[in-house]
Amino acid sequence: MAYADQTFDLEDEQHSIAELILSNMEDALDTIDQPLYRRLLEVSIQAMEQGKAIQPEYYLNHEDKELQSLAMDLLISPYEYSENWEKRWQLFLQTQPYPDKNFYNDATQSILRFKLKKFNRKLKENQQKIVESAQNVNEEETQLLMQVHQKLLQTRLEITSALRTVIP
């Protein structure tokens, strides 16, 4: 939310972080369990479609008081990058850009982690369906569910590879 209006180049076009996040989350809208977060996403997609600027002020001044409160909670970080590490100790960040320059990485990592969580949930649900189908001796349905399971596993592997993380 804090860097939603920041832009980056993708295929010789300028895009905002808000566009990146919302375009990746739009198809996952129905999988968001928390109603307030779902409403935030719906409001954000609607604002983007109407050409409104997706900036912190939009949410802080929103008519929905719950969204205002959520925006404040999301924008106020309990952590702060201390400049003393550089000024006093000459210690600089070496593995990533400074926090205010790392918005693209943070956004893509967050999207991938969200998708990984959703794929893990789908895998569990599909595994349960496989067990039920096998118990009901429905071989055709079990085969179909096994194929779905393989596709889910493949997609999860692609996500974990992009995240450079171990499969949980």
C-alpha positions in Angstrom: 0.0 0.0 0.0 2.8 2.4 0.9 4.5 2.0 -2.5 1.5 1.3 -4.7 2.1 4.3 -6.9 5.8 3.4 -7.5 6.5 2.4 -11.1 8.7 -0.1 -12.8 9.5 -1.1 -16.4 8.1 -4.4 -17.8 8.4 -5.1 -21.5 9.2 -1.5 -22.2 6.0 -0.3 -20.4 5.6 1.5 -17.1 3.5 -0.2 -14.5 2.7 0.6 -11.0 3.1 -1.7 -8.0 -0.7 -1.5 -7.5 -1.3 -2.8 -11.1 1.1 -5.6 -10.5 -0.5 -6.7 -7.2 -4.1 -6.2 -8.3 -3.7 -7.9 -11.7 -2.2 -10.9 -9.9 -4.8 -11.0 -7.1 -7.9 -10.3 -9.1 -8.4 -14.0 -9.9 -7.8 -15.0 -6.3 -10.5 -12.8 -4.9 -12.9 -15.6 -4.0 -10.1 -17.4 -2.1 -9.5 -14.6 0.4 -11.1 -15.8 3.6 -10.9 -12.6 5.6 -13.9 -10.3 4.6 -12.0 -7.0 5.3 -9.1 -8.0 3.1 -11.4 -9.1 0.4 -13.3 -5.8 0.6 -9.9 -3.9 0.4 -9.0 -5.9 -2.7 -12.4 -5.3 -4.3 -12.3 -1.5 -3.6 -8.7 -1.4 -4.9 -9.6 -3.2 -8.2 -12.7 -0.9 -8.6 -10.5 2.2 -8.0 -7.9 1.0 -10.5 -10.6 0.3 -13.1 -11.9 3.8 -12.6 -8.5 5.3 -13.1 -8.1 6.5 -9.5 -4.7 6.8 -8.0 -3.9 3.9 -5.7 -2.1 5.8 -3.0 -2.2 5.7 0.8 -4.4 8.8 1.0 -7.1 7.1 -1.0 -7.5 4.5 1.8 -6.8 6.8 4.7 -9.6 9.1 3.5 -11.9 6.3 2.4 -15.6 6.5 3.5 -15.4 3.0 4.9 -14.0 3.4 8.4 -12.8 -0.2 8.6 -10.7 0.3 5.5 -9.3 3.5 6.9 -8.3 1.7 10.1 -6.8 -1.2 8.1 -4.8 1.3 6.0 -3.4 2.9 9.1 -2.4 -0.5 10.5 -0.8 -1.6 7.2 1.1 1.7 6.7 2.5 2.0 10.2 5.5 -0.3 10.4 6.9 -1.3 13.8 10.3 -1.5 12.1 12.5 1.3 10.8 15.7 1.2 8.8 18.4 2.9 10.9 20.7 5.2 9.0 23.2 4.8 11.9 24.4 1.5 10.5 25.9 3.5 7.7 26.8 6.8 9.3 28.2 5.5 12.5 29.4 2.0 11.7 29.9 2.1 7.9 27.8 -1.0 7.5 25.7 -1.1 4.3 23.0 -3.4 3.0 24.7 -5.9 0.8 22.0 -8.4 -0.3 19.1 -6.2 -1.3 18.3 -2.6 -2.1 17.3 -0.2 0.6 13.7 -0.7 1.8 12.2 2.2 -0.1 13.9 0.9 -3.3 12.9 -2.7 -2.9 9.1 -2.3 -3.5 9.1 -4.5 -6.7 10.8 -7.4 -5.0 8.7 -7.1 -2.0 5.5 -7.1 -4.0 6.4 -10.1 -6.2 7.6 -12.1 -3.2 4.3 -11.3 -1.4 2.2 -12.4 -4.4 4.2 -15.6 -4.7 3.9 -16.4 -1.0 0.1 -15.7 -1.2 -0.2 -18.1 -4.2 1.9 -20.7 -2.5 -0.4 -20.6 0.6 -3.4 -21.0 -1.7 -1.9 -23.9 -3.6 -1.0 -25.7 -0.4 -4.6 -25.4 0.6 -5.9 -26.6 -2.8 -3.5 -29.6 -2.5 -4.9 -30.6 0.9 -8.4 -30.2 -0.4 -7.6 -32.3 -3.5 -5.9 -35.0 -1.4 -9.0 -35.3 0.8 -11.1 -35.7 -2.4 -8.8 -38.4 -3.7 -9.1 -40.3 -0.4 -12.9 -40.0 -0.5 -13.1 -41.0 -4.2 -10.9 -44.0 -3.6 -13.1 -45.1 -0.6 -16.1 -44.8 -2.9 -14.3 -46.9 -5.5 -14.8 -44.3 -8.2 -11.7 -45.0 -10.3 -12.5 -42.5 -13.1 -12.9 -39.7 -10.6 -9.8 -40.8 -8.7 -7.7 -40.7 -11.8 -9.0 -37.2 -12.7 -8.2 -36.0 -9.2 -4.7 -37.5 -9.4 -4.1 -35.6 -12.6 -5.3 -32.4 -10.9 -3.0 -33.2 -8.0 0.0 -33.5 -10.4 -0.8 -30.2 -11.9 -1.1 -28.5 -8.5 2.2 -30.1 -7.4 3.9 -28.8 -10.6 2.6 -25.3 -10.1 3.6 -25.3 -6.5 7.1 -26.4 -7.5 7.3 -23.5 -9.9 6.3 -21.1 -7.2 8.8 -22.4 -4.7 11.5 -22.3 -7.3 10.7 -18.7 -8.0 10.8 -18.0 -4.2 14.0 -20.1 -3.8 12.4 -21.8 -0.9 12.0 -25.4 0.3 8.6 -27.0 -0.2 6.8 -27.2 3.1 
